[in-house]
Amino acid sequence: MAIGVGVLLVLALVGALVYIGLRDDDDRDPLQERLAEFGERETPQSLEEVELSMNFKDRVLIPLLRSMADLTSRLTPEKQIEHTRKQLDMAGMAGQIEPAVFFMIRVVAAVMFPILSFLIFFVFSTGIFGQQTSAAITAGSAALGYFLPSLWLGSKISKRQDTIVKALPDALDLLTICVEAGLGFDAAMGKVYEKWDNDLSLAFGRVLREIQLGKGRREALKDMSDRLGVPDVTTFIAAVIQADSLGVSMSQILRVQSDQMRIKRRQRAQEKAQAAPVKMMIPLAFLIFPSIYIVLLGPAILGVIEAGVADSF
């Protein structure tokens, strides 16, 4: 009962903050009131004096409540669905699952996980865990159920972005060859889409379809950059758009971008190679070294034990 009352109080407070922070008064214009108050003064006032002339509610309470309302509005289902839509685009799952369905999966998981935890630790358990421990596990299971689908989606995004980063230099080489051979940039993207079957080529194919449907090339490329969320692709698209707007040779820009992407890929490989010994310390210290110690020192320890037992007799 105490938890239920606390939840109702929190919901009431959040609702009050959202209402106070987001309400709009059509009959009152704060800017006009401020200008009128400033114009009625015979001597000019500084901004600090104007702020101090306001009452405590308008100067402190209302801005504080509006900032808290902006924070709570980010947690509304509409904001969450929009954020989910962007994440699904970045994961390449835009047509596979709807954002509202994915959000409902998170909500259902956040409700079902605590119910299962309650049944396991309160009903079917035989007093192994205490009530406080069981309550903490039940509360933590709600957070786990809500964030677990997001973690899975984040892993999908990371894997897709790594695949795109690895395929980008080769795609830029093919684009450069096609443009230097006399094809236009759109036709070169079509060649990349025809020759390969990966996430980057599918992104180029979507850009071509959007251009065929009437969207401008720059807008389509910017949307592609937003959907992928890869910094290297963003840099490449920004260079292409700038070259298109300034009339610079596209083949030269593609050649420079291809060289830069290959240098970055080599630097990433060197960075991973240098980080490998540090990552190997954990399995060496906790898995390999104990096994070696057991194999090498085990017989000696057994011999010492047997010798000690024999001497005792």
Stockholm file with secondary structure:
# STOCKHOLM 1.0

chainA/1-313         MAIGVGVLLVLALVGALVYIGLRDDDDRDPLQERLAEFGERETPQSLEEVELSMNFKDRVLIPLLRSMADLTSRLTPEKQIEHTRKQLDMAGMAGQIEPAVFFMIRVVAAVMFPILSFLIFFVFSTGIFGQQTSAAITAGSAALGYFLPSLWLGSKISKRQDTIVKALPDALDLLTICVEAGLGFDAAMGKVYEKWDNDLSLAFGRVLREIQLGKGRREALKDMSDRLGVPDVTTFIAAVIQADSLGVSMSQILRVQSDQMRIKRRQRAQEKAQAAPVKMMIPLAFLIFPSIYIVLLGPAILGVIEAGVADSF
#=GR chainA/1-313 SS CHHHHHHHHHHHHHHHHHHHHHCCCTTCCHHHHHHHHHHHCSSCCCHHHHHHHSCHIIIIIHHHHHHHHHHHHTTSHHHHHHHHHHHHHHHTCTTTSCHHHHHHHHHHHHHHHHHHHHIIIIISCCSSSCHHHHHHHHHHHHHHHHHHHHHHHHHHHHHHHHHHHHHHHHHHHHHHHHHHTTCCHHHHHHHHHHHCCSHHHHHHHHHHHHHHTTCCHHHHHHHHHHHHCCHHHHHHHHHHHHHHHHTCCHHHHHHHHHHHHHHHHHHHHHHHHHHHHHHHHHHIIIIIHHHHHHHHHHHHHHHHHHHHHHHHC
#=GC SS_cons         CHHHHHHHHHHHHHHHHHHHHHCCCTTCCHHHHHHHHHHHCSSCCCHHHHHHHSCHIIIIIHHHHHHHHHHHHTTSHHHHHHHHHHHHHHHTCTTTSCHHHHHHHHHHHHHHHHHHHHIIIIISCCSSSCHHHHHHHHHHHHHHHHHHHHHHHHHHHHHHHHHHHHHHHHHHHHHHHHHHTTCCHHHHHHHHHHHCCSHHHHHHHHHHHHHHTTCCHHHHHHHHHHHHCCHHHHHHHHHHHHHHHHTCCHHHHHHHHHHHHHHHHHHHHHHHHHHHHHHHHHHIIIIIHHHHHHHHHHHHHHHHHHHHHHHHC
//
